[in-house]
Amino acid sequence: MTDAEMLLWSKLRGKQLNGFQFYRQKIIDNYIADFYCPIPLNPPLIKGD
């Protein structure tokens, strides 16, 4: 994981973002989302290096 991903994950895990549960690396169709929240139907797209 990159430094940016580690920082983001530290804020997402444990329902720290408005109580939403996030998961790491969820397969969606032919893609792998690095971070996934099942409540909002569209996972945020965050591109790293």
C-alpha positions as CSV (number, residue, x, y, z in Angstrom):
1,M,0.0,0.0,0.0
2,T,1.2,3.5,-0.8
3,D,1.6,6.1,2.0
4,A,-1.6,7.9,0.6
5,E,-3.5,4.6,0.7
6,M,-2.4,3.9,4.2
7,L,-3.5,7.3,5.3
8,L,-6.9,7.0,3.6
9,W,-7.4,3.5,5.0
10,S,-6.6,4.7,8.5
11,K,-9.5,7.1,8.2
12,L,-11.9,4.7,6.5
13,R,-11.6,1.6,8.7
14,G,-13.6,1.2,11.8
15,K,-16.6,3.2,10.5
16,Q,-14.7,6.5,11.2
17,L,-16.3,8.2,8.1
18,N,-19.9,9.0,9.1
19,G,-20.4,5.5,10.3
20,F,-20.0,3.9,6.9
21,Q,-18.3,0.5,6.7
22,F,-15.5,0.3,4.1
23,Y,-13.8,-2.8,2.8
24,R,-10.5,-3.3,1.0
25,Q,-10.2,-4.7,-2.5
26,K,-13.7,-5.7,-3.6
27,I,-14.2,-7.3,-7.0
28,I,-16.9,-5.4,-9.0
29,D,-17.5,-6.8,-12.5
30,N,-14.0,-6.9,-14.2
31,Y,-12.5,-4.4,-11.8
32,I,-11.0,-4.4,-8.3
33,A,-12.0,-1.4,-6.1
34,D,-9.3,-0.7,-3.6
35,F,-11.8,0.7,-1.2
36,Y,-15.5,-0.3,-1.2
37,C,-18.5,0.9,0.8
38,P,-21.7,-1.1,0.2
39,I,-24.1,1.8,1.2
40,P,-23.3,4.4,-1.6
41,L,-23.8,2.4,-4.8
42,N,-20.7,3.9,-6.5
43,P,-17.3,3.3,-4.9
44,P,-15.0,6.4,-4.8
45,L,-12.3,6.3,-7.5
46,I,-9.0,7.2,-6.0
47,K,-6.0,6.8,-8.3
48,G,-2.5,6.4,-6.9
49,D,1.0,6.2,-8.5
